[in-house]
């Protein structure tokens, strides 16, 4: 059951919505509140059609409590506005959007419960042994189906809400049944011996049931707990941060400052994501190093990374360091308002000095901003990293990247910045207050000493004392970069080569060529009580304009002697058009000038653009040269056989990877610009093993930063797509 006070909460929220509706300066907050109310209404309505689990009840109770607290803060701020005490600036859209995202994610979880219930009902209905009912089910007779679902216990409201889900589920399953029928009975409905498993071939995953398909996102939804947004934004805080300032020397950080650093990094990750969603054009983008003509081509591509790494020079210099400076300025104002008249007190002066030291340390990040790209928030050091990693794909052995100096500078800057973030987080807990510090300076000194803030300041001073060697490493990298202007040309050439590779690997540039050799057949059925004089016919089928198959061409072997075990050993070079459907190998018997078909084998293609291309389960991406036996099925009325016939053929092709390598083109996305998991190409068995968790080679595994950011972005998109609240309420 849902919380009892939700109707009152909806009424209270709607009153605030009507107030905000008349304040022009708060229309963004008004819109967010309307979406939030609509989501709350939908969650409540959805909950009436499905039982809440104990975990759902706890989550919903926490969400309602959070919305209640947010409304209390909003009403307090609105009261200040009414009494001319100010407060309009304190009403922001972000808290509303945070609750909106959590409710949207929770709504998806509830919908999944309802869909599971519907899926179970459909599974039950599909098992009813009534041919007439099964025909109505396959034809999506809605009246019959609705009646049966009501009998099963599905409410009318739920049936109406999930109409399209039910229709799509039935339609998809019906299409798959037809495909399975064609696969098992491709030509005629005859007694066909079950095909034996192909030697040396491991089949892929079996087709899932409709119940499995409806639950394929449940595990992901369950992992999205209804908590603060920063928990949706994975950071590198779980891994050991590179706190190495000097080579071979690890900094000893106590648990307190490590905890502060972790919290500060999580908050920063949330701010980065929100900033990217709100002002994407003002933040560093991985494509900003490209020539202007290529930026538009790549910027919105799914295959490139969308957010730069938190340890990149651009993010540190243009996003994180400026936010830390804003926090220092806020603490400065707080101190000046509270203790400007007591600067002579030792602890007060010490706090002022600590802020100045942190500000000085942050000023070091100005050095790593782009030196020649005014107007673009992208460091030339990151441009160096992106360009060289792209060029390295095309193997330029004469270019020796200054890896030692680059990593030393990057780790040093990141170490200093994350420490400052943790220091400011600890200092904020010491200087508690929004507009005025209510603590006495003696109590402030106790807090200062308890958090060991003197030690924190000493750490930064020690870093700054030897910072010249870090700046020398930066200068060395820039000098190396400046002396090699050809990097830009090589990087552009590598990207163009990758575009050519993608076309070849996807099969859109040139057709595949298959060398198919018909070797022999065995145990052919006798015709008219005599051994057949058999020949083989290779028939290629392609797509027609209606989505079916059409016969493109056929090739024949020479007729063999009269025998049930003919040997032809005749090759055919087949140029396969795009989206070819299948190849039939038919064995015919020539009797008195008339050809009679004895047995047939169907070999299928699979073309999923950019994802998969195979022939009879063997990937066209990789080269192949092997002989395979295929069991045949006997055509009705063409003789009898004691044992199943076997057709032996040889498959040989170069493979798309082989063609790419022959042309000297890259076989994988070049450089750090591209997502590590976005290849679109089937993996070999070795690559699958390497991509498993814990394996050493994890190049193709999606990074946590990227998948988490996409998960949160999907949550926000769900909230954006919900209907307007007022319309639902009416």
VEXBAFI-413514 format. One record per residue (C-alpha): residue number from 1; x, y, z. Coordinates in steps of 0.1 Angstrom, whole numbers. Example, Ala and Ser with C-alpha at 12.3 -4.5 7.8 and 13.67 -1.06 7.14 Angstrom:
BEGIN
  roro     c1     c2     c3
     1    123    -45     78
     2    137    -11     71
END
This chain:
BEGIN
  roro     c1     c2     c3
     1      0      0      0
     2     11     35     -7
     3     14     62     20
     4    -19     75     32
     5    -11    112     30
     6     -4    113     -8
     7    -38    129    -17
     8    -32    157      8
     9      4    160     -6
    10     -9    163    -41
    11    -34    190    -31
    12     -7    209    -12
    13     18    207    -41
    14     -9    219    -65
    15    -16    250    -44
    16     21    259    -46
    17     20    252    -83
    18     -8    278    -88
    19     12    303    -68
    20     43    298    -89
    21     22    300   -120
    22     18    338   -114
    23     55    346   -108
    24     72    352   -142
    25    107    348   -127
    26     99    313   -115
    27     83    297   -145
    28    111    271   -148
    29    105    260   -112
    30     68    261   -119
    31     72    237   -148
    32     94    214   -128
    33     69    213   -100
    34     40    205   -124
    35     60    176   -138
    36     68    164   -102
    37     31    166    -93
    38     22    147   -124
    39     47    120   -117
    40     35    117    -81
    41     -1    113    -94
    42     10     86   -119
    43     29     67    -92
    44     -1     68    -69
    45    -24     56    -97
    46      0     29   -109
    47      3     17    -73
    48    -34     11    -71
    49    -32    -14    -99
    50     -2    -34    -85
    51      8    -45    -50
    52     37    -27    -34
    53     65    -49    -22
    54     80    -41     13
    55    110    -25     -5
    56     87     -5    -27
    57     67      8      3
    58     99     19     20
    59    111     36    -11
    60     78     54    -17
    61     76     65     19
    62    111     80     16
    63    101     97    -16
    64     69    112     -2
    65     89    124     29
    66    114    140      6
    67     87    158    -14
    68     71    170     19
    69    104    185     31
    70    110    201     -3
    71     75    217     -2
    72     81    230     33
    73    112    248     21
    74     94    261    -10
    75     65    275     11
    76     90    292     35
    77    107    308      6
    78     74    319    -10
    79     63    334     24
    80     94    355     24
    81     86    367    -11
    82     51    376     -1
    83     63    396     29
    84     89    414      8
    85    118    398     27
    86    134    385     -5
    87    139    348    -10
    88    130    346    -47
    89    166    337    -55
    90    165    307    -31
    91    137    290    -51
    92    157    269    -76
    93    147    243   -102
    94    174    218    -93
    95    159    204    -60
    96    126    200    -79
    97    143    182   -107
    98    161    159    -83
    99    128    147    -68
   100    113    145   -103
   101    141    121   -115
   102    136     98    -85
   103     99     96    -89
   104    103     89   -126
   105    127     60   -119
   106    103     47    -93
   107     74     49   -117
   108     93     27   -142
   109     99      1   -114
   110     61      0   -106
   111     53     -3   -143
   112     76    -32   -146
   113     56    -50   -118
   114     24    -45   -138
   115     40    -56   -170
   116     53    -88   -153
   117     18    -95   -142
   118      5    -90   -177
   119     33   -112   -192
   120     25   -140   -168
   121    -12   -138   -178
   122     -3   -140   -215
   123     20   -169   -208
   124     -9   -187   -191
   125    -33   -178   -220
   126     -9   -192   -246
   127    -10   -225   -228
   128    -48   -229   -231
   129    -54   -260   -254
   130    -81   -243   -275
   131    -73   -239   -312
   132   -100   -213   -317
   133    -88   -192   -288
   134    -52   -195   -300
   135    -62   -182   -334
   136    -78   -152   -318
   137    -47   -147   -297
   138    -24   -147   -327
   139    -47   -124   -346
   140    -48   -100   -316
   141    -86   -102   -313
   142    -88    -75   -286
   143   -123    -83   -273
   144   -115   -120   -267
   145    -81   -112   -252
   146    -95    -85   -229
   147   -122   -108   -216
   148    -96   -135   -208
   149    -72   -110   -191
   150   -101    -98   -169
   151   -108   -134   -159
   152    -71   -138   -150
   153    -73   -109   -126
   154    -60    -80   -146
   155    -80    -49   -139
   156    -97    -29   -166
   157    -76      2   -158
   158    -44    -17   -161
   159    -54    -33   -194
   160    -63      2   -209
   161    -30     17   -197
   162     -8    -11   -210
   163    -27    -16   -243
   164      3     -8   -265
   165     26    -30   -243
   166      3    -59   -248
   167     -1    -53   -285
   168     37    -50   -290
   169     43    -81   -270
   170     18   -102   -289
   171     30    -89   -323
   172     67    -95   -316
   173     60   -130   -304
   174     39   -138   -334
   175     66   -126   -357
   176     92   -148   -340
   177     69   -178   -342
   178     66   -173   -379
   179    104   -170   -382
   180    108   -201   -362
   181     84   -219   -385
   182    102   -208   -416
   183    135   -218   -401
   184    122   -253   -393
   185    101   -257   -425
   186    117   -235   -451
   187    101   -249   -483
   188     74   -275   -478
   189     57   -291   -449
   190     73   -326   -450
   191     87   -351   -425
   192    121   -336   -419
   193    148   -352   -398
   194    161   -330   -371
   195    193   -312   -382
   196    224   -323   -364
   197    245   -297   -347
   198    272   -284   -370
   199    307   -296   -361
   200    330   -269   -346
   201    301   -244   -342
   202    288   -230   -309
   203    253   -216   -313
   204    245   -182   -298
   205    220   -175   -271
   206    185   -191   -275
   207    156   -169   -283
   208    140   -158   -250
   209    104   -162   -240
   210     80   -132   -238
   211     83   -133   -201
   212    121   -130   -202
   213    119   -102   -228
   214     95    -82   -206
   215    119    -85   -177
   216    152    -78   -194
   217    155    -44   -179
   218    143    -53   -144
   219    177    -59   -130
   220    189    -25   -142
   221    158     -8   -128
   222    163    -25    -94
   223    199    -12    -92
   224    186     24    -95
   225    178     30    -59
   226    157     61    -51
   227    185     81    -35
   228    204    113    -42
   229    214    119    -79
   230    251    117    -72
   231    247     80    -65
   232    236     76   -101
   233    268     93   -113
   234    297     68   -109
   235    330     84   -101
   236    364     71    -98
   237    362     75    -60
   238    359     37    -55
   239    393     32    -71
   240    425     43    -55
   241    431     79    -67
   242    466     87    -80
   243    479    105    -50
   244    515    101    -62
   245    533    134    -63
   246    568    122    -66
   247    576     90    -84
   248    576     60    -61
   249    563     79    -31
   250    527     73    -20
   251    510     99      1
   252    497     87     34
   253    461    101     38
   254    441     96     69
   255    406     82     68
   256    390    115     75
   257    404    135     46
   258    399    104     23
   259    362    104     32
   260    360    141     25
   261    377    137     -9
   262    353    109    -18
   263    322    129     -9
   264    335    160    -27
   265    342    139    -59
   266    307    125    -59
   267    292    159    -55
   268    314    172    -83
   269    303    143   -106
   270    267    153   -101
   271    274    189   -109
   272    293    179   -140
   273    264    159   -153
   274    238    185   -145
   275    260    212   -162
   276    263    190   -192
   277    226    186   -195
   278    218    223   -190
   279    247    240   -209
   280    263    214   -231
   281    279    240   -255
   282    297    258   -227
   283    316    228   -214
   284    346    209   -227
   285    336    183   -253
   286    358    154   -265
   287    353    167   -301
   288    366    202   -295
   289    402    192   -306
   290    389    183   -341
   291    389    207   -370
   292    357    227   -372
   293    346    209   -403
   294    347    175   -384
   295    332    186   -351
   296    296    186   -364
   297    301    152   -379
   298    313    136   -346
   299    298    156   -318
   300    264    139   -316
   301    277    104   -327
   302    268     75   -305
   303    302     59   -309
   304    322     87   -292
   305    325     94   -255
   306    301    122   -243
   307    318    134   -211
   308    355    139   -206
   309    373    122   -178
   310    373    140   -145
   311    412    138   -145
   312    415    155   -179
   313    432    189   -180
   314    402    206   -196
   315    377    194   -169
   316    402    204   -141
   317    409    238   -155
   318    375    248   -168
   319    350    231   -146
   320    363    217   -112
   321    389    244   -103
   322    365    273   -110
   323    338    257    -89
   324    364    253    -61
   325    372    290    -64
   326    336    299    -61
   327    334    278    -29
   328    364    296    -15
   329    348    329    -23
   330    317    319     -5
   331    336    308     26
   332    356    341     24
   333    323    361     24
   334    310    340     53
   335    342    347     73
   336    342    384     65
   337    306    388     76
   338    311    369    108
   339    347    377    119
   340    360    406    100
   341    362    426    132
   342    381    398    149
   343    409    393    125
   344    434    396    153
   345    422    363    168
   346    447    336    159
   347    423    309    147
   348    404    335    125
   349    436    347    109
   350    446    311    103
   351    414    303     85
   352    418    333     62
   353    453    322     54
   354    442    286     46
   355    417    300     21
   356    444    321      5
   357    467    291      2
   358    440    270    -14
   359    432    299    -38
   360    469    301    -47
   361    470    264    -54
   362    440    266    -76
   363    456    294    -96
   364    481    268   -108
   365    454    254   -130
   366    453    285   -152
   367    486    272   -167
   368    469    240   -181
   369    442    259   -200
   370    444    260   -237
   371    471    285   -248
   372    461    290   -284
   373    424    282   -286
   374    407    313   -272
   375    370    309   -269
   376    372    270   -265
   377    372    254   -231
   378    397    227   -241
   379    432    223   -230
   380    459    219   -256
   381    474    192   -234
   382    442    172   -239
   383    443    180   -276
   384    478    165   -276
   385    466    134   -258
   386    436    129   -282
   387    456    135   -313
   388    485    113   -305
   389    462     84   -294
   390    445     87   -327
   391    477     88   -347
   392    491     59   -328
   393    465     37   -344
   394    481     41   -378
   395    515     33   -363
   396    539     62   -366
   397    570     47   -350
   398    591     79   -352
   399    567     97   -328
   400    577     89   -292
   401    550    104   -270
   402    563    120   -238
   403    543     96   -217
   404    564    100   -185
   405    561    137   -184
   406    524    138   -194
   407    513    113   -167
   408    535    130   -141
   409    518    163   -148
   410    483    149   -150
   411    486    129   -117
   412    501    158    -99
   413    474    182   -109
   414    446    157   -102
   415    462    148    -68
   416    463    185    -58
   417    428    193    -71
   418    411    164    -53
   419    429    172    -21
   420    417    208    -23
   421    382    195    -29
   422    384    173      2
   423    400    202     22
   424    371    225     13
   425    346    198     22
   426    362    195     56
   427    364    233     60
   428    327    236     51
   429    318    214     81
   430    340    236    103
   431    325    269     90
   432    289    258     92
   433    264    284     82
   434    247    299     52
   435    250    337     58
   436    266    339     93
   437    288    317    115
   438    271    314    148
   439    300    296    165
   440    322    315    189
   441    358    316    178
   442    369    293    207
   443    344    266    195
   444    357    272    159
   445    392    266    171
   446    382    233    187
   447    365    221    154
   448    396    232    135
   449    419    212    156
   450    396    181    156
   451    396    180    118
   452    434    185    118
   453    432    214     94
   454    468    225    101
   455    479    192     86
   456    458    198     56
   457    473    232     49
   458    508    218     54
   459    501    192     27
   460    492    218      1
   461    522    240     11
   462    545    210      6
   463    530    204    -29
   464    533    240    -39
   465    570    242    -27
   466    580    217    -54
   467    555    226    -81
   468    582    239   -105
   469    590    203   -117
   470    553    198   -125
   471    552    230   -146
   472    585    219   -163
   473    568    187   -173
   474    538    207   -187
   475    562    229   -207
   476    581    199   -220
   477    548    183   -233
   478    538    216   -250
   479    573    220   -266
   480    571    185   -279
   481    536    192   -293
   482    546    225   -309
   483    575    209   -328
   484    551    183   -344
   485    524    202   -364
   486    519    170   -385
   487    500    154   -356
   488    469    173   -367
   489    471    160   -403
   490    479    124   -392
   491    449    124   -367
   492    425    137   -394
   493    438    110   -418
   494    433     83   -392
   495    397     93   -386
   496    390     93   -423
   497    406     58   -426
   498    384     47   -397
   499    353     59   -416
   500    364     38   -446
   501    369      8   -422
   502    335     12   -408
   503    319     10   -442
   504    339    -22   -450
   505    332    -38   -417
   506    295    -31   -420
   507    293    -44   -455
   508    280    -12   -470
   509    310     -4   -492
   510    316    -36   -511
   511    298    -70   -513
   512    311   -101   -495
   513    326   -128   -517
   514    321   -164   -506
   515    340   -193   -522
   516    316   -222   -518
   517    327   -257   -530
   518    302   -285   -534
   519    323   -315   -525
   520    300   -345   -522
   521    268   -361   -510
   522    261   -394   -493
   523    231   -417   -489
   524    210   -400   -515
   525    175   -416   -520
   526    170   -438   -550
   527    146   -427   -576
   528    125   -453   -595
   529    145   -480   -577
   530    178   -470   -593
   531    208   -450   -582
   532    204   -413   -591
   533    225   -395   -617
   534    227   -365   -594
   535    239   -329   -598
   536    238   -300   -573
   537    222   -266   -578
   538    232   -235   -557
   539    203   -210   -555
   540    208   -175   -540
   541    178   -157   -525
   542    177   -119   -519
   543    150    -96   -504
   544    121    -83   -524
   545    104    -50   -520
   546     77    -66   -497
   547    103    -80   -472
   548    101   -116   -485
   549    126   -136   -505
   550    132   -136   -543
   551    153   -160   -563
   552    183   -141   -577
   553    203   -167   -596
   554    214   -203   -595
   555    245   -223   -605
   556    248   -260   -612
   557    275   -287   -609
   558    280   -312   -637
   559    259   -344   -634
   560    277   -372   -617
   561    277   -410   -624
   562    248   -431   -612
   563    255   -435   -575
   564    240   -426   -541
   565    273   -411   -530
   566    283   -387   -558
   567    315   -365   -556
   568    316   -332   -575
   569    343   -311   -558
   570    332   -281   -578
   571    338   -245   -566
   572    315   -215   -570
   573    326   -179   -564
   574    295   -161   -551
   575    293   -123   -548
   576    267   -118   -521
   577    244    -87   -525
   578    235    -67   -494
   579    208    -83   -472
   580    209   -116   -490
   581    184   -140   -474
   582    197   -176   -479
   583    214   -201   -502
   584    196   -233   -511
   585    217   -263   -522
   586    194   -286   -541
   587    203   -322   -552
   588    185   -332   -584
   589    183   -364   -603
   590    182   -363   -641
   591    159   -389   -656
   592    151   -389   -693
   593    160   -352   -695
   594    138   -342   -666
   595    152   -329   -634
   596    137   -342   -602
   597    147   -327   -568
   598    158   -353   -542
   599    171   -334   -512
   600    177   -298   -501
   601    199   -279   -476
   602    191   -243   -466
   603    220   -220   -455
   604    209   -187   -440
   605    224   -152   -438
   606    221   -128   -410
   607    227    -91   -416
   608    221    -66   -388
   609    237    -34   -401
   610    267    -24   -380
   611    262    -53   -355
   612    264    -87   -371
   613    270   -103   -405
   614    272   -141   -407
   615    265   -170   -430
   616    251   -201   -414
   617    263   -190   -380
   618    298   -182   -392
   619    309   -146   -389
   620    317   -128   -422
   621    340   -105   -402
   622    367   -131   -399
   623    383   -153   -425
   624    373   -190   -428
   625    385   -221   -447
   626    368   -253   -436
   627    347   -282   -447
   628    314   -288   -431
   629    287   -316   -433
   630    251   -306   -434
   631    222   -330   -429
   632    196   -327   -457
   633    158   -332   -457
   634    142   -354   -483
   635    117   -338   -508
   636     83   -356   -506
   637     77   -384   -531
   638    113   -387   -544
   639    123   -421   -531
   640    131   -435   -498
   641    163   -437   -477
   642    173   -458   -447
   643    198   -432   -434
   644    197   -394   -436
   645    216   -378   -465
   646    246   -357   -459
   647    260   -329   -480
   648    296   -319   -477
   649    307   -285   -487
   650    337   -262   -482
   651    333   -226   -470
   652    360   -201   -477
   653    361   -163   -475
   654    386   -136   -467
   655    366   -119   -440
   656    360    -81   -436
   657    387    -78   -411
   658    411    -94   -435
   659    402    -69   -462
   660    407    -40   -438
   661    441    -53   -428
   662    451    -58   -465
   663    442    -21   -471
   664    463    -10   -441
   665    432      5   -424
   666    425      5   -386
   667    403    -24   -374
   668    392     -7   -342
   669    382     29   -334
   670    413     50   -332
   671    423     68   -301
   672    406     80   -269
   673    378     98   -286
   674    357     67   -292
   675    338     46   -266
   676    357     15   -256
   677    327     -7   -260
   678    314      7   -293
   679    327    -16   -320
   680    295    -29   -335
   681    315    -60   -345
   682    309    -95   -331
   683    337   -107   -307
   684    358   -137   -311
   685    358   -163   -283
   686    391   -149   -270
   687    377   -114   -270
   688    346   -125   -252
   689    367   -141   -224
   690    389   -110   -222
   691    358    -87   -218
   692    345   -106   -188
   693    347    -89   -154
   694    381    -95   -139
   695    398   -102   -172
   696    430    -83   -180
   697    419    -70   -214
   698    388    -50   -208
   699    390    -27   -238
   700    355    -34   -249
   701    338    -32   -215
   702    317      0   -209
   703    333     23   -185
   704    314     30   -152
   705    315     68   -157
   706    298     65   -191
   707    271     39   -183
   708    262     57   -151
   709    258     90   -168
   710    236     74   -195
   711    215     57   -168
   712    208     90   -151
   713    202    107   -185
   714    176     80   -193
   715    159     87   -159
   716    157    124   -168
   717    142    116   -202
   718    115     95   -186
   719    105    125   -164
   720    105    149   -194
   721     82    127   -214
   722     54    125   -188
   723     21    142   -197
   724     12    176   -183
   725     -1    174   -147
   726    -31    197   -152
   727    -45    177   -180
   728    -43    145   -160
   729    -59    161   -130
   730    -88    173   -151
END
